[in-house]
Amino acid sequence: MDMTALLLSRIQFAFTITFHIIFPSFTIGLAAWLSVIEAMALATGRPAYRVIFEFWLKIFGVAFGMGVVSGIVMAFQFGTNWSVLSKMSGPIQGPLLMYETFWAFMLEASFFGVLIFGRSRVPPWFYLFSTAMVALGTTFSAFFIMVNNSWMQVPSGYVMENGAFVPDDWTKILFNSVVWSRFPHMLLAAYLTGAFCVAATGAWYVLRKVYHAESRIMLRMGLGLAAVLMPIQLLFGHLNGEYVNSYQPSKMAAIEGRWNDEKPGSEVLFAWPDVEHRRNLFAITLPPPFGSLIDSDSLTAAETGLNSIPQENWPPVVIPFFAFRIMVGCGLVMLALAWFGSYLSYKHRLAYNRPMLWLTFFSFPLPFIAIITGWFTAEVGRQPWVVFGLLRTADAMTPFLTTTEATISLVIFCAVYAFIFLFGTFYIYRLIRIGPARKPFEVPHVVVPNRPMSLADEESTQAPNYISAGE
Amino acid sequence: MVMFWVSLLAVSILLYVLLDGLDLGVGLLSGLARGEARRSAMLSAVAPIWDGNETWLVVTAVILWGAFPVVYAALLSAFYLPLIVMLLGLILRGVAFEFRYKTQRLRWIWDVSFVGGSLIATFIQGLTVGALVEGLPFTNGQYSGGAIGWLTPFSVLCGIGLCLGYALLGACWLIRKCEADVRDIARRQIPVLAIGVLAFLVLVFAYALAEHLPILHRWIDRPYLFVFPVTGAFAATVLALSIVKHDDYLPFYMVALIFISAFATLALSFWPYMIPSVITVDQAAAPPSSLNFMFWGCGVIVFPLMLVYTAVSYSVFRGRVGTTSGYGHH
């Protein structure tokens, strides 16, 4: 077992999955929002809704393409770097990933083709139905991925046979109580990401005095949706804390920076965890029973500290401790922005309040940062286990993987991803800067399925069109 | 149930090889094309279908993990570096499709990554199959070949062979889809590529049979297996005739048939092993509780729907690609 290779493999997984999650978290929310916009367009007949729809569909296409391309890597990485895990948990994780792939392929790919090329070919109700199906497809994806990850966090419904985890009750795996607090948490995070990106774009257009009608709709809807969803998200965040507290005391203790058992517990707001001396430096702490109240919904509950857990079962305390606080901080800032912005919007003052518009514009990275730090909390907090309490990450790695191989692969991953991410981000930025087209949407005259990102092509440099032979 | 998943795996691999093979082949040939107009026409011939084609690779990977986790774990870890490089090649190729039309000045970057990505991905797929045919070093079911155990003269030869094979598929696709000089160039390339591919196949099978006598015995014991090589020979004959006659539609089907017979010959030579002489199909299969769960939720309805979807997207995109810009009408 090569410890350097292990560390590099973990960094590689973290790097590739962090890169990947950026795109789905954006597209899941956007897909749902597009269905709403299409419904509004049909219900009100206002052209602004149609313009908004076509514009965000383009951006959805580019982000969706980047998500698919970076997702392919994920399907392989379990086998390349974590072959012991994939052999042992294959009977459970494999089928779940298959569901994710098959269902998403069927719904997203087929109905996405309708969205791009079907505007003039299918009746309006079917077009609306297609937007809903694309949103359903992305939601299915999120669901099966969350089931998969939740099984690694809180294993259930399995028996051990010949050194493998064999499913004996799929209902326990699919309807694991943990899934039903984590899946909504992720889904809401994605919706909030979509909401803030839309609101930020709207704010940018208002500041630049372009797209008068569309920018106000985006701003109002984005902030309004966030104002409603953000408190619900905090509630689900709290429910997630409860599952961590029940099933993963080591993760909870690291998040809370709690070294000693306490009854009732105090709550560390800010500190610098000093792992070597098992203490917090510069701590700002709320007295008991705040810790028990937050973690266990009780005034008297006992809270586990790291000292009562063997040190070989500790996660790297610092990462979950800070990642969690960054996530919550982003959430609270988003809540304040959404509520205050919606209040101003209700008073019809938002469009004239320049500081607030700038704040809204600059808020678009917050949901992404919150999602990434949230996943860091969940995944790094699960360490040293890959399947919690059953299989250690160190034992899950491909045993013959060398430092050299792991270094080479990590370096080329970083190079290629940096390269395409820069260009991809630049192209999305350029699309958003140009904004929605004022002309009626032109439909390519031949249906070309399955080319999501081609929506973003500029008129001037279009690929040649397709002319059918023999017709 | 195990047989059901074996056949789904076979269908997925075959679909991937044929479909992504043709667009990777067009990518290889675009490296030989001169001038923006030709390259652009070649890209248009595969632009709408490439990512649907690539999806079959993911489908193959998840079937392998879900239904045969032992093989998934063994193969993916054994081919660590080549697989990761292949994936990055596919990524570069994929984004090149989309990004090249968004810039004039930097278009050459995306043209290079399109050709380079296609070349890397194709070569490594051939190399992987070659290494499997030759037999990877395994001890007690654990890969023991080190970082480059898959690198042998034979596997490199197979990598080159698959480049020829995919290029042939790509050329046969181009004569169906393109017009004027792009089609004419492809027509001239097909005989050269076809002779190369057939020579390569004969060589490989002769070598494989000579090296692995047990496989040869299986073939001699069951003469009806020779239906596949014979089909391949028949397809090669029809291919030659159709090239002489300047038929633009038959060659693609014939090359596909050659691929299918080569694939079937290979699979039958492996049978009942999934990794030759290491793990059999039955040893590799996931427990029944996994296979049944996948059968009802994915295999029996969703998989056929995916096939239908693929067929529909191809039928929608039939006919030739014009070399002129602007909107034409039916």
HADDOCK unambig.tbl for C-alpha pairs under 7 A between the chains (distance, minus, plus):
assign (segid A and resid 69 and name CA) (segid B and resid 91 and name CA) 6.01 0.50 0.50
assign (segid A and resid 72 and name CA) (segid B and resid 58 and name CA) 6.27 0.50 0.50
assign (segid A and resid 73 and name CA) (segid B and resid 87 and name CA) 6.50 0.50 0.50
assign (segid A and resid 75 and name CA) (segid B and resid 58 and name CA) 6.76 0.50 0.50
assign (segid A and resid 75 and name CA) (segid B and resid 61 and name CA) 6.77 0.50 0.50
assign (segid A and resid 75 and name CA) (segid B and resid 62 and name CA) 6.99 0.50 0.50
assign (segid A and resid 76 and name CA) (segid B and resid 61 and name CA) 6.97 0.50 0.50
assign (segid A and resid 79 and name CA) (segid B and resid 72 and name CA) 6.23 0.50 0.50
assign (segid A and resid 79 and name CA) (segid B and resid 73 and name CA) 4.83 0.50 0.50
assign (segid A and resid 79 and name CA) (segid B and resid 76 and name CA) 5.06 0.50 0.50
assign (segid A and resid 79 and name CA) (segid B and resid 77 and name CA) 5.86 0.50 0.50
assign (segid A and resid 80 and name CA) (segid B and resid 76 and name CA) 4.72 0.50 0.50
assign (segid A and resid 80 and name CA) (segid B and resid 77 and name CA) 4.14 0.50 0.50
assign (segid A and resid 80 and name CA) (segid B and resid 80 and name CA) 5.42 0.50 0.50
assign (segid A and resid 81 and name CA) (segid B and resid 77 and name CA) 6.48 0.50 0.50
assign (segid A and resid 83 and name CA) (segid B and resid 73 and name CA) 4.53 0.50 0.50
assign (segid A and resid 83 and name CA) (segid B and resid 74 and name CA) 6.92 0.50 0.50
assign (segid A and resid 83 and name CA) (segid B and resid 77 and name CA) 6.10 0.50 0.50
assign (segid A and resid 84 and name CA) (segid B and resid 73 and name CA) 6.94 0.50 0.50
assign (segid A and resid 86 and name CA) (segid B and resid 69 and name CA) 6.55 0.50 0.50
assign (segid A and resid 86 and name CA) (segid B and resid 73 and name CA) 5.83 0.50 0.50
assign (segid A and resid 87 and name CA) (segid B and resid 69 and name CA) 5.17 0.50 0.50
assign (segid A and resid 87 and name CA) (segid B and resid 70 and name CA) 5.13 0.50 0.50
assign (segid A and resid 87 and name CA) (segid B and resid 73 and name CA) 5.47 0.50 0.50
assign (segid A and resid 90 and name CA) (segid B and resid 65 and name CA) 6.00 0.50 0.50
assign (segid A and resid 90 and name CA) (segid B and resid 66 and name CA) 5.99 0.50 0.50
assign (segid A and resid 90 and name CA) (segid B and resid 69 and name CA) 5.03 0.50 0.50
assign (segid A and resid 91 and name CA) (segid B and resid 66 and name CA) 6.07 0.50 0.50
assign (segid A and resid 91 and name CA) (segid B and resid 69 and name CA) 6.86 0.50 0.50
assign (segid A and resid 91 and name CA) (segid B and resid 286 and name CA) 5.67 0.50 0.50
assign (segid A and resid 91 and name CA) (segid B and resid 287 and name CA) 6.75 0.50 0.50
assign (segid A and resid 91 and name CA) (segid B and resid 290 and name CA) 5.57 0.50 0.50
assign (segid A and resid 92 and name CA) (segid B and resid 290 and name CA) 6.86 0.50 0.50
assign (segid A and resid 94 and name CA) (segid B and resid 62 and name CA) 6.39 0.50 0.50
assign (segid A and resid 94 and name CA) (segid B and resid 65 and name CA) 5.00 0.50 0.50
assign (segid A and resid 94 and name CA) (segid B and resid 66 and name CA) 3.74 0.50 0.50
assign (segid A and resid 95 and name CA) (segid B and resid 66 and name CA) 4.67 0.50 0.50
assign (segid A and resid 95 and name CA) (segid B and resid 290 and name CA) 6.61 0.50 0.50
assign (segid A and resid 95 and name CA) (segid B and resid 294 and name CA) 5.88 0.50 0.50
assign (segid A and resid 97 and name CA) (segid B and resid 62 and name CA) 6.51 0.50 0.50
assign (segid A and resid 98 and name CA) (segid B and resid 62 and name CA) 5.26 0.50 0.50
assign (segid A and resid 98 and name CA) (segid B and resid 63 and name CA) 6.66 0.50 0.50
assign (segid A and resid 98 and name CA) (segid B and resid 66 and name CA) 6.67 0.50 0.50
assign (segid A and resid 99 and name CA) (segid B and resid 298 and name CA) 6.28 0.50 0.50
assign (segid A and resid 101 and name CA) (segid B and resid 59 and name CA) 6.98 0.50 0.50
assign (segid A and resid 102 and name CA) (segid B and resid 298 and name CA) 6.51 0.50 0.50
assign (segid A and resid 102 and name CA) (segid B and resid 302 and name CA) 6.67 0.50 0.50
assign (segid A and resid 106 and name CA) (segid B and resid 306 and name CA) 6.03 0.50 0.50
assign (segid A and resid 110 and name CA) (segid B and resid 309 and name CA) 6.81 0.50 0.50
assign (segid A and resid 166 and name CA) (segid B and resid 287 and name CA) 6.87 0.50 0.50
assign (segid A and resid 167 and name CA) (segid B and resid 289 and name CA) 6.29 0.50 0.50
assign (segid A and resid 167 and name CA) (segid B and resid 290 and name CA) 6.69 0.50 0.50
assign (segid A and resid 168 and name CA) (segid B and resid 289 and name CA) 6.75 0.50 0.50
assign (segid A and resid 398 and name CA) (segid B and resid 77 and name CA) 6.49 0.50 0.50
assign (segid A and resid 405 and name CA) (segid B and resid 81 and name CA) 6.76 0.50 0.50
assign (segid A and resid 409 and name CA) (segid B and resid 81 and name CA) 6.79 0.50 0.50
assign (segid A and resid 409 and name CA) (segid B and resid 84 and name CA) 6.88 0.50 0.50
assign (segid A and resid 445 and name CA) (segid B and resid 327 and name CA) 7.00 0.50 0.50
assign (segid A and resid 447 and name CA) (segid B and resid 316 and name CA) 6.50 0.50 0.50
assign (segid A and resid 447 and name CA) (segid B and resid 317 and name CA) 7.00 0.50 0.50
assign (segid A and resid 448 and name CA) (segid B and resid 48 and name CA) 5.49 0.50 0.50
assign (segid A and resid 448 and name CA) (segid B and resid 317 and name CA) 6.26 0.50 0.50
assign (segid A and resid 449 and name CA) (segid B and resid 48 and name CA) 5.95 0.50 0.50
assign (segid A and resid 449 and name CA) (segid B and resid 313 and name CA) 6.03 0.50 0.50
assign (segid A and resid 450 and name CA) (segid B and resid 48 and name CA) 5.76 0.50 0.50
assign (segid A and resid 450 and name CA) (segid B and resid 49 and name CA) 6.21 0.50 0.50
assign (segid A and resid 450 and name CA) (segid B and resid 51 and name CA) 6.68 0.50 0.50
assign (segid A and resid 450 and name CA) (segid B and resid 52 and name CA) 6.16 0.50 0.50
assign (segid A and resid 451 and name CA) (segid B and resid 48 and name CA) 5.20 0.50 0.50
assign (segid A and resid 453 and name CA) (segid B and resid 98 and name CA) 6.04 0.50 0.50
assign (segid A and resid 454 and name CA) (segid B and resid 98 and name CA) 6.22 0.50 0.50
assign (segid A and resid 457 and name CA) (segid B and resid 101 and name CA) 6.23 0.50 0.50
assign (segid A and resid 457 and name CA) (segid B and resid 102 and name CA) 6.01 0.50 0.50
assign (segid A and resid 458 and name CA) (segid B and resid 102 and name CA) 6.72 0.50 0.50
assign (segid A and resid 461 and name CA) (segid B and resid 101 and name CA) 5.96 0.50 0.50
assign (segid A and resid 462 and name CA) (segid B and resid 101 and name CA) 6.67 0.50 0.50
assign (segid A and resid 463 and name CA) (segid B and resid 40 and name CA) 7.00 0.50 0.50
assign (segid A and resid 463 and name CA) (segid B and resid 44 and name CA) 6.71 0.50 0.50
assign (segid A and resid 464 and name CA) (segid B and resid 44 and name CA) 6.89 0.50 0.50
assign (segid A and resid 464 and name CA) (segid B and resid 322 and name CA) 6.69 0.50 0.50
assign (segid A and resid 464 and name CA) (segid B and resid 323 and name CA) 6.28 0.50 0.50
assign (segid A and resid 464 and name CA) (segid B and resid 324 and name CA) 6.13 0.50 0.50
assign (segid A and resid 464 and name CA) (segid B and resid 325 and name CA) 4.81 0.50 0.50
assign (segid A and resid 465 and name CA) (segid B and resid 322 and name CA) 6.38 0.50 0.50
assign (segid A and resid 465 and name CA) (segid B and resid 325 and name CA) 6.15 0.50 0.50
assign (segid A and resid 465 and name CA) (segid B and resid 326 and name CA) 6.60 0.50 0.50
assign (segid A and resid 465 and name CA) (segid B and resid 327 and name CA) 6.45 0.50 0.50
assign (segid A and resid 466 and name CA) (segid B and resid 320 and name CA) 7.00 0.50 0.50
assign (segid A and resid 466 and name CA) (segid B and resid 321 and name CA) 4.76 0.50 0.50
assign (segid A and resid 466 and name CA) (segid B and resid 322 and name CA) 5.55 0.50 0.50
assign (segid A and resid 467 and name CA) (segid B and resid 320 and name CA) 6.15 0.50 0.50
assign (segid A and resid 467 and name CA) (segid B and resid 321 and name CA) 5.61 0.50 0.50
assign (segid A and resid 467 and name CA) (segid B and resid 322 and name CA) 5.34 0.50 0.50
assign (segid A and resid 467 and name CA) (segid B and resid 328 and name CA) 6.43 0.50 0.50
assign (segid A and resid 468 and name CA) (segid B and resid 318 and name CA) 6.81 0.50 0.50
assign (segid A and resid 468 and name CA) (segid B and resid 319 and name CA) 4.58 0.50 0.50
assign (segid A and resid 468 and name CA) (segid B and resid 320 and name CA) 5.64 0.50 0.50
assign (segid A and resid 469 and name CA) (segid B and resid 319 and name CA) 4.61 0.50 0.50
assign (segid A and resid 469 and name CA) (segid B and resid 320 and name CA) 5.44 0.50 0.50
assign (segid A and resid 471 and name CA) (segid B and resid 330 and name CA) 6.46 0.50 0.50
